[in-house]
Amino acid sequence: MNKKIFTIGYEIPGRSEDLLDFTSNKSLMDADIVLFNTDTPNGLDYIYPTFQGKNSYTEDASFDYKEQLKHWRNELDNFLKTGKIVFLLLSTKEEFYLKTGEKQHSGTGRNRQTTNIVNLHNNYEFLPVNIGRITAATGKHIEFTGNIIFNDFFKRFKKNLEYQVYLENVENAQVIFTGKDKTKTLGAVYKIGDGHLVVLPYVKNDEENFTRYDKKEDKSYWTEDAIKFGNNFIDCLLSINQQLAQESKKTPLPKWATLKQFSTKKELETKKAIDKNTKGIEEIKLRNEKLQVELEEEQALKDLLFEQGKPLENAVIESLKILGYKAENYDDGELELDQVITSPEGHRFIGECEGKDNKDINITKFRQLLESLNADFAREEVEEKAFGILFGNPERLKNPAERTLDFTKKCKIGAEREKILLIKTTDLFVVTKYLKENNDTAYQKACRKAIYDGLGKIVRFPSIHKKK
């Protein structure tokens, strides 16, 4: 009997009829095998500009997407409980904000403000089980652990595999693929009840050469290579499905069979050694988790070198605190400011941050800073207009030593006219790294003076003279 395969979010060449839309309420009951690819709320209305650097969806779109997540979570849970197999392709992890439907109100009369409450979500929340900590990262180097069930799959599709995320803290799973770092899992098999969740690296196909366009019919068709690719992929899925199903048919070891009277001396010694190792592993994992938190906190300043959006904002705030400023985000539901900054000398600044992948910082963010300065000054409690600082991280993906761009000409002209400070976050990193490692209050004060004296231009921090 031919196995019925349903695919969600991934079209297998030659099997378009098996593709289900993520927004459909289709049941998986008729399927024998399911192939799932993560999806985001495509086609739903989101609010522009983004919130904290991520898409934020309207109330209706938020409700619809949460319903879709709930539907697929239930369907997959039921499917696995029937003893069937779900294949999951690990594609890019995306985060976004969905409205909860709750609102907070503050103020009265004209000053009454309404704030929509949002929660951060990601496109892996349809899973009914925890597969470990998911971290976005891309690459092609994938190492195979040698599980015989996946030999044919790896042999046929080795060149098509890529990772877009990796998993950590994977528990109760048989690891199939890893990165060079063996602690980074790229594929694994999870036993879920009587079923299996098979997590695989993303299988990329040659989209350009897999379709041909017929002008007369105004229609696209799969090429022979595409059909061959699709058939090979289906064959591998069916083979893995069959072998995992056969493994499941083996009778589990009865509890009474573990009693000492049925166990050899070598078995008992081996079990004792495993228990001892397991305890040691758990203790090491716990220590590593604490060290990981410390490491992430210590590395936070590095976001000044390569980040954008909220991570860059947070790194700037941390660096300003190291320089002796009081700095924090401001958001009253209507006005949102990256940084409100106050120096020990009594100077007040409004900061805006911008990171660019391969370009310089342009006038767009500069205009936004001017609007923020005026909006801040319009607040009743503000008596004196703040100075503006534009923190820029141009060419953020390059090594700082290789960067040649900073702020556009228009940005520099505007800064001079409006007395706006321009600060490269890479320069900020150098001075705050030094201050974090050295108790140098004189240099700290000199940096603050350089910032205040730099109104209307790119700030040049004083040279660091390390103590011998």
N, C-alpha and C positions, 0 to 999 in steps of 0.2 A: 504494500500500500504506500502511495506517495505521501510524504510528510508535508503538511501544510505549514509554511513559514510566513509569519507576519513580521514586517520591518517597520519601525517607527523612527523617523528622522534620518534614515539612511536608505538610499535607493540602490539596490543591487542591480547592476546592468543586466538587462534581459528579463528582469522580474519586477517591472513597474507595477504590475497588478497586485503585488504583495505589500506595497507601500501604504501605510496608514498615516494620516495627518495627526500631528500632536493635539490639534484642537478638536479632533473627533471624539465621540463618546463610544467608540467601537469597543466591543468586548473581545478579550483574548481567548474566550472559551473554545472557539473553533480552531485555534492554532495548536500545532504540535511543538513548534519551536518559535521563539521570539528573539528578534535582534533589535536592540534598542540603542539609539544614539541620543545623547543629551540635546535638549533644545531650549531656546529662550523664547520669551513672549513675542515672537514675530507677528507682525500685523496688528499688534495692540497699540493703543495710543499711549505715548509717554510724554512727560512734561519737559519742555525745554526752557531754560538751560537745565543741565543735569544737576542732581543733588549730590554734593560731596564727590564729584567726579564720576558718578554712576547714573545710569538711567533710572528715572523715578516714574512709575506708571500711574495713570489716572485711577480714580476710584473704581470705575467700571472695569477697566483693564485688569486692575489688581484682583478684583473679585473673580473675573473669568479665569485668570491664570491659576489662582489658588484652587479653583474648582477642578481645573485640568490636572494639577499636581495630585489632588486627592483621588481623582478618577484613576490615574495610572498607578498610583501607589497601591490602591486596592486591587486593581486588576493584576498587577505583578505579584502581589502577595498571594492572591488566590491561585494564580498560575503555578507558582513555585510549590505551594502546599499540595498540589495534585501530583507532584513528583516530576514535573517537567523542567526544561532547561531554558534559561534566559541568557542570551549573549549580550554583553554591554560593551560598546566601543567607548573608550575613554577620550572624549573630545574636550575642547577648551572649557575651562570653568569660567563662568561669567556670573558676576554679582550685580544685583539691582535692588531697588527699593519698591516695595508694594505698600499701599495704604492699608491700614488696619480697619478703617471705617470710623475710628475714634477721633475726636477733636478736643482740643483744649482751648479754653477761652480765657482771656485776660483783659483787664481794663474795662472801662465803661464808656458809654456814649461814643463820641468820635474816636476816642482812643481804644475802643474795643478791638481786640485782635484775635483772630482764629488761627490756630496751628493744627495742621493735619498730622496725625501720628503715623509714622512709617516704620517698617521693620526691614532689615536687610535680609535678602533671600539669595539663593543661587540655583542654577539649573540642574543640580544633582538631587534636589529634594524630592523627586518622584520615587526615589529608591525606598523600598520598604525595610531595608537593612542598612547597617553602618558598614561601609567598606574600608574605613580608615580615614585619616586626615588627607584631604585632597588639596594639592598645591599646583597652581598653574606654572608650567615650564615646558619648553619645547626642545625637541632634539630628534636625532635619528639613531643614535647608538643604543641598541636594545640587545641584552644578553638573555639567552635561552637557558633555562635550568636543566633541560634534557628530559622532561616528562614525555614518555613515549606517545601518549595520547595526542600530543600537539606537534609531533615530529613533522608530519606531512604539511600541516598548516604553516609552520615556520619555514619549511623548505620552499613551499610555493610562494609565500607572500613576504619573505624576509625583506625584499627591496621596497615593498609597499607600506611597511610598518613605520610609524612615527609616533612619538609620544607628545601629547599636548598638556598632560598633567602627570604627576606621579603621586603614589599613595604612601603614607607612612602610618605607623602604629596599626598595621594590618594584623588582625587576630582571627583565629579559627579559620584559616584559609590556607590552601596549598599554593605557594607562589610559583608562577610559571615563567614570568619575564621580569627582569630587573634592569636598572641602569648600571653604569660602571660601579656606582655606589650601591652595594647590595642591599642597603637599607631602604632604597627607593624602589618600591614595587610598581611595575608597569603592566602586570597581568597576573591574575590569580583565579582560583576556583574556590567558591564559597559553598559549603553544604548548607542549604536552607531547608529544614524539614526533610522531606523526601526528594526535594528538587535541588538544582544547582544553579548558582549565578556565576557565569563565566565572564570575567572581566578581561578585555583584550586591549592592546594598544590600538590606536586609530589606524584603519586600513584605508590608505589613500589610493584612489584610482586616477587614471590619466583622462581627466574630463575632456580635454581638448581633442584627443584622438579617439575617444570612445563614442562620439556621436557624429553623424553626417546629416547635413541639411539638404532637403529636397525642395528646390525653389518652386517647382510646379505645384507641389502639394502643400507648400508652406508648412512643412512638418519635419521634425528631426527623428532620425532612426539610430538605433544602436549599431555600431560596427561589429564585424566578426571578432575583432580582438576584445571588444567589450563583452560580447556574449560568452566568449571563452573565459574571460576573467570572472564573470558572474557565475558560470557553471562550476569553475574550480572552487570559488568561494562557497557555493552551496554544498559541494561535495565535502569540503572540509568541515563545515558546520554539522552536516549529517553524520560524518564519521566521529567527530568529537561527541556528539549527542548519543550515538549508539554505544560508544565505549564507556561513557560516564554512566549511562543507564545500566549497562551490564555490571559495572562496579557496584552499583546500588543494590543489585539483586543478591549480593553475597550476604548471608545471614550475619547480623551483628553478633559480637561475642556476648553470650548471656552473662548476666551478673554473677551467677553461681559458678561459672567457669573461671572466674578470676580468684576463687578461693585458693588458699595455700595448698590444699590437698591435691589440686589439679595443676599446680604450677611447679616448674622445674626450679632448681636452685639458681641456675643462670638467669632465668626469667625474672626472679625476684630481685637478684642483684642488679639487673639492667633497669628494672622499674625504679629501684631505689636511687640509682645514679641519675636517671631522668628527672626524678622528683627534686633531687639536690640541684641539678643544673637549672631546672625551671625556676626554683626559688632564687638562685643566683641571678638568673636573667631578669626576673621581676625587680630585684633590688637595683640592678644596673639600669634598667629602663626607668625606674623612678628617679634615680640620681641624674640620668641623662635628661629627663623631662625638666627637672629643675634647672640644670645647666643650660638647656635650650632656651628657657625663658630669660635667663641671665644674658645669654648670647644675643638674643633678639633685642633686648633692651640696650645692650652695649653697641649693637650695630645700627641702631635707629638713626644716628646722625649721618650715616652713609647715604640715607635717602636724599640728602642735600646734593649728592653727586649725580643721581640718575633718575629720581622720581618726578612725578607730576601729581596734580590733584591733591586729594586729602593727605596721602602720605608725605608729600612735600610740605604742605601746610603744617603738619604736626612736627616735622623735623625743623622747620624754621622757628616754630614756637619754642621748641626745646633749646635750640641754639641761642635764641634771644635771652632765655632765662640764664643760660651759662654766661652770657655777656652782662648779666645783672639787671636786665629789663623785667618788668612784669608784662607777660604776654598771654593772650587767650583768644579763642574764637568768640564771635558774637553772633547770636541768632535769636531774634525776638518774634519769629514767625513771618515777618515782613521784610526786615532788613537782615541780611547775612553778610558778615565781614570775615575775611580769612584771619586777620589778626588785629586786635586792638592792643597797642603797645605803649607802655609808659616807662620812661627812664628814671633812674634815681635823681637825676637833675631836674625832673619835673616836665620834660618834654613829652608830648603825646603824639603818637603816630597811628595811622591806619595802614595796614599792609595788605597787599594782594600778591598771590604767587602764580607763576606760570612756568610750565615745563614744555619744551618743544623737542620732538624726536631728532630732527635733522636741520632745524631752522633757527633763526634768531628770534628774539622776543619782539612781537610787533605791536602796533598801535592799539589793537583791539583790547588787550588787557589794560593798557594805559587808560583808555577811555572809561573802562569799567571802574578803575581806581578813582578817577575824577568823580564819577557818579557816586561812588561809595563815600568819598570825602564830603560831598555836598549833602548826601542823605544823613550821614552821621552828624553833621553840623546842624541839621534841621531838628534833631532831637532836643526836647525841652531841657534835658539835664546837661547838655553840652554847651558851654559858654564860650569856648574858644575853638576855632577851626584847627583840626589836627594837621600835621604834616603827612605827606604820602610817601610810602616806600613800595616800589615794585621789585619783588624778588624774582629774578629770572634764572632759569636753568636751561639755556640754549644747547642744542646738540647733545641732549642728555644721555644718549646711548653711546657716545664716544668717550674714550679716555680723556679726562680734562686736559692732558698735555697735548692732545691732538685737535682740540677745538680752536676755531678761528673766528667764530661769530659771538656776538653778545646781544645788543639791542639794535633795532633798526634805526636809520637816520631820523625818521619821523619821531620815533620814540625819544631819542636823545634831544631833539629840538623841543618837543613838547615838555620834556622833563626840565630843561633849562628855563623855559618860559613860565612853567607852573611851579617851579622849585620842588620838583619831585625827586626823591632819592632813587637811584638805580643800584641794586646790589645783586651781584652774581652769587648764586648759592654755593658754587664751588669755592669762591673766596671765603664765604662765611664758614664753610667746612674747615678750611685750613686754620682759621683763628680759633674757632670753638674747640677743635680737636686739641690744639695746644693748651687752651685754658682748662680743658677737662683734665689734662694730665699734669698741669702745673698751677700752683697757687700764686698767680701773678696779678694782684689787684691793680697794679699800675698799668699793666698792658690792657687789662679789661677796661679800665677807664679811658685809656687812649683810643681803644676801638670805638667806644661810644662817642667820643669826641670826633673821631673821623666820620662817623655816620652823620652826626649833626652838622658838621662842617661841609659835608658832601652834598648839601641840598642843590638840586638841579643838575647833578652829574653822576657818573658811575663812581661809587665809593671805592677809595683806595685805602685799604687797611695798613696800619704801620707794620714795618718789618718786624719779624720775630727774632729777638736776640736771646737765644737759649743760654741759660745759666750753665757755667762749666761745673 
